[in-house]
């Protein structure tokens, strides 16, 4: 492929999805705290109605609206009515039946007895509160009520008013949140199928990178990509089983990967650096090894255009390999835009927001450009730092990525552009 030929980002993401499809797995996990943040791999349906029966929304008195209206007329007082009491109903009791022209004390969540169609809160009674008593006990005397309304259904939670049996309560690709876990539990689900985390090796390439946290020598640099990619992959649902640094030595690169894959039974390799057109592009040179199958497309993307995709070929299997550029922003954006969807992570929220600029800025019209940005309280979005792929501080300060589409050569104040919301910034 010549330098002028570029493939769309969407096509490269599709290739990454196809590459990882054979190694992605499902697992069944019970409803506990470890499920939070996992991604559903199968839908779940409600096994029961929620609520499972008509029940009281308040502590009060269950009765029939017609009986209450008749009692008010008979008493001659347009506001108050007195009814004899039946047995108390507590949460968990069988609903039973309401005797005609009576009221039954009922607690919040308790089932509505047959014959009742509304609940009058205890605060709308002459007593104003309940005394402690045994559930189901026969009540002596009567209660005087001064209800604010007599509408049938008042303070009654209807069966299935939240969820009906058979409703879909979890869809493929949704993230498990505490509220979704509570909903699943309420609907009778004890476990769900989720994406199993892929075991990933993260490798930073380059003789200039100081390994193991050591202080770099001369013109060397600290390893920013390894920790950053490991964190991003973990956030996307992967399990990073090994992280390392390798110099610009093809033999060392391939040997280290083979050893790490064998030790950790890895599903995926993610590397940074060594994929451009320089003289020391170690991943590109490793493609000449009989045990490596790699392609190096140039993606119509900035930053992150040079990419590598392929496999480390072992006797028993082929391990997928995504090779990203070495500049820190390019590596992390590649992980965000390529590895994250290929792993099955849920898509980021995308909004169309107005851009706030002091002056127009150029953009390469042949490329899909992603600019680091902050969302403003006003609802607009402001760029953070420049477009260069080494400016990791700008990405650290950003909570959004503004997409400048192919075909646009200049961005201006007020342009409404698609914006991805990402974790970060001051939050």
N, C-alpha and C positions, 0 to 999 in steps of 0.2 A: 504494500500500500504506500503510495507516495505521500509526501508531507502535505500536499494540497487536498488529499482525499480524507474526509472526516465522516464518521458515522454519527447519527443522532444519539443523544444520551438515552432516549427511550429504547433504542435498539440494543445498546450495550447492557442496559438493565435487564432486558429480556434474555440476553445471553447469560447473564449472571444467574438469573432465576432458573434457567434450564440447567446450568452447571450444578447448582446446589440441590435441585429437585431430588436426585437419587439419594442424597444423604440426609435430607430432612426427615424427621420422625415425629410420631405422636406419643404421648404418654398420658395415663389417667392419674389425676391428682385429686385428693380429697379437699374438701372445703376448709382450708385453714389459712393462716397468715402467709404461708409460703406461696400461696396461689396469687397473691397481689402482684400485679404487673405482668403476669403470664398472658399469653395470647391464645384465644380459643381456636382449636383445630377442628371442632365439630359443633354443630348447634345443639342446644338443649331446649327441651319443652317442659312446660309446667305439668306436673303429675297430678295436681289437685287444683281446685279453685282457691283463690286467696282474696278475701277471707273464705274459710271453708263453710261458714254458716252466717246468717244474719246475726249481728251482734251489736252490743251497745257501745256508743261512742263516749258515753258519760256515765258517771255514778248518778243514779236517779231512779225513776219508776217507769216500768214497762206497763203500757195499758193500751186500750183501744181508743182511738180518737172519738169514735161515736159515743162510747161510754162516758168519756170526759165531758163532751158537749152536753149530753143528757144530764149529767150530774150538775153542771153549771146552771142549766135551766131549772132543774128541780130545787136548787138551793136558793134561787132568787137573787144571787149575787153574780153580776155579770163577769167578775174577774176570777173568783175563787170557786173551787169544787172540792167536795170531800168524797173519797172512795175508801171502802174497806181494803185492808192489806192481805195479800197472799204471801206464800213463802218467798224468801230471798233467793236470788239467783247469783251465783258467783261464777267467775271465769272458770271454765272447765266443767261446769255442771251440764247435765242434759237439759235441753231447753224446756221440756214439759209443756204444759198448757196453761193459758190464762183463763181463770174462771170469769164468767160474764160479770160486768160491772164491778171489777176489782182492779187494784194496782199491785204489781209485784216489785219490791225493791230489787234493783239490778245493778251490778258493778260493771265498770268499764271492761269491755272485752267479753262479757258474759253473753250467752246465746239468747236471742229474742224468743220468748215463748209463743207457741201457736195461739193466734187470736189477738196478739198485740201488734200495733203498727206504728208506735212512736215511743220515744223516751222523754220524760220530763226530768230535767236535771234536779238534783236534790236541792240546789240553791233556790229553785222556784217552788219550794215547799215551805210550809209553816215551820218545820223543824230546822231547815237550813243545812243540816248535816246528818250523817249516820252515826249511830252508836255501834260499837263492836258487837257482833252476833254470829251465830253459827249459820253457815250456808245451808239453805234448804229448810231452815227452822220456820215454823208457823209464826206469823206475826200477829200480834194482838192489837186491835183497834183499827184506826183509820188514818189516812193522811189527807191533809188539806193542801191543795195545789193551787198556785196562782201562775199559770203558765203564760209565757210571753207569746206563744203560738201553739196552734193545734194541728198543724199540717201533718198528715200521714207521712211517715218516713223521717220525721225530724229526729236527729241524733241516732239514726239506725245505719250501721254499715252493712250494705247489702252483700250477700254472698257473691264472690267473683267480681266485686267492684274494682279490685286492684288488678287481678289477673285471672283469666279463665283457664281451666284445665285444657292442655293442648296448645296453649299459646307459646310462641317462640320467645324464650327469655334470654337466650344467648346466641349470637351469630358468629360464624367463622370470621376470624380476624379481629374480633373485639378484645380489648384489654380487660382483664379481670380487675375490677376495683372493689373496695370494701362494700359499696352499695350493691354492686352486681352479685357479689358473693352472698350477701344477706338475702337478696331476692331469690337466688337459686335455692338457698336453704329453705326459705319460706315456701317455695314451690315443690319441695320434696326431693330435690336433687342432692345427692351426697358426694358426688365426684364428677369431674368434667375432663374431657379430652383437651389437652393443650399441646402447643408446639414444644417438643423436647429441645433443650439447649444443645446446639452443636458445639463440639469440642474444637477450639480454635488455637492454632499456633500463630503468634504475632512476631514478626521478625523485621528488624530495622537493618537495612544494608548500607554499607559505606565505611571505608577505612578511616574517615574523619570522625566517626562517632565514638565517643568514649563509652565503653561497656561497663555494666555493673555499677553505675553511679560514680565512676571515677572522674576526677577532674581532667578535662580534655588537655591534650598537649598541643603546643604551637597553635595552628589554625583549626584545631579540632572543635567539636561542638558536643553539647550534651544531647542525649537521646530524648527528644520531645515526642517523636512519633510513636514509640513503643507504649509509653504510658497513656498517651492520648487515644490511640487506636484501641488499646485494651479496654479503656473505660467506655469508649463509644460502642464497641462490640458487646460488652457486658450489658450496657443499657439497652441494646437491641435484642437481648435475650440469649446471647451466646455465653458459653463458658470458656474463658481463656485459660488454657491448661499449661501454656508455656509462653515466655516472652524472652527474646534475646536480641543480640546484635552480632552481625557477621561482617567481616571486611570484604573488600572488592576482590574476592577469590572464589571462582566458580566451584572448585572442589570443596572448599570449606562450606559454602552455601548449601550445596546438595547433600553433603555428608551430614551437616547439622540438621537439616530438615528430615532426612531419613531416620536419624537417631531419635529425634523428638516425636515424629509420627509413631514410631515403634513403641516408645516408652509410654506415650499418652493416648495411643489409639485415636489420634486426632481425625476429625472429619473435614477440616478446612485449614488452609494456610492463607494468611493475610500478611503480605510484605509491603514495605515502603522503600522507595528508591530503586535505582537501577533499571528504569524502563524507558529512559529518554534516548537521545541520539548521540550521547557523548562517547568517549573512548573507554570509560570504566563502568559501563552499564551492566552490572553483574547479573541481574535477572535476565536481561536480554541475551547475554552470552551463555547463560545456563540453558537456554533453549536448544543449544547445540548438543547438549548431553542426551544420551540415548534414553535416560530415565525422566526426561522433562518434555512435556508437550505444551507449548505456549504460543499464543498469538499476541500481537502488540498493536491493537487498533489505536488510531488517534480519534478521540471523541470530540465532537463539536461542543466543547465545554471549557469554561474558564472560571476559576483555575481548575486544573485536573485533567487536561486534555490527553497526555500520554498515559496509556493504561496497558496492563498485561492481564491475560485471562487464560487459564488452562489447567493442567494437572501435573502433579508429581506422580510418576508411574512406578508403582511397586509390583512385585510379582503377583500378589494376591488381589490388588485393587488399585484404583486411580483416585488420588486425593485431590479435590478441587483446590485451585490456587487463584486468588485474586491479588494482583500486584499493582500497587498504587504508586503515584509519584512520590518523590522524597521531600518536597517542600511541605512544611507542616500544615498549612491551610489546604493545600491540594490533597494531602493524605486524608485529613479529617473530612473534607467535603466529599471525597470519593467514598469514604465509609458511609457518610450520611445518605448520599444519593444513590449508591450502588449496592454496598453490602447490606445496609439496613433493609431495603425492600426484598433483597434476595434471601435474607434470613427469615422473612415472614413477619417482621415487626410492623405494628400498625402505622399507617401513614400519618405524617404530620398535618396539623391544621394549616390550611392555606386560605388566605384572605386577599382580597384586592384592596390595596391601601394607597393613598396619595403620597407621593414622594416629596420630601422637603429638602431642597437643595439651595445653597447660596448662589451657585452658578452652574450652568450646564456642564456635563461631563461626557467624554466619549465612551463608546462601548463597541467592541468588535462585532460588526453586523453578521459575520458568518458563524458566530459562536453563541451558545446559550451561557450567559454570564450570571454568576451568583455573587452579589455584593453583601458584605456584612452590614448589619443595620440594627437600630433600636426602634421599637414601637413607642410612639409618643403618647402621652395621656390624651392628646387631642384626637387620636385615631390615625394620625399620619405615621410615616416611617422616615427616619433619618439615617443616612449612611454613617458607618463607623470605620474610620481609617481608610486606607486606599485599597486598590484592587489587587495589589501584588500578593503573590502566594506565600511570601515569607512572613507576612504581618500577622502572626498568631495572636498578638495582643488585641487586635481589632476583633478577631473571632471570639476571644475570651470575653470581651465587653458586649458582644452582640446577643440579642434574643430573637433575631429574625434573619432570614436570608431573602434578599430581594432578587427576583428573577428578571433579568433583562433579556427579552426573547430574541431569537435569531431575526435579523432584519432591521433591528433598531441600532442606529449608529451613534445616537446621542440621547442622553436622558436629561430631563429638565424638571424644574420645580413644578409640582402639580401633576406630573405623570402618574396615572393610576396603574400600578404593576402588581402582579401576583407575588405574594409574600408568604414564605414558610415560617411558621413560628417554631423556634427551637429553644431548649432550655439554656439559660445563661443570663448574661447581663448582671444587674444588681440584685435580682430577686433570689 
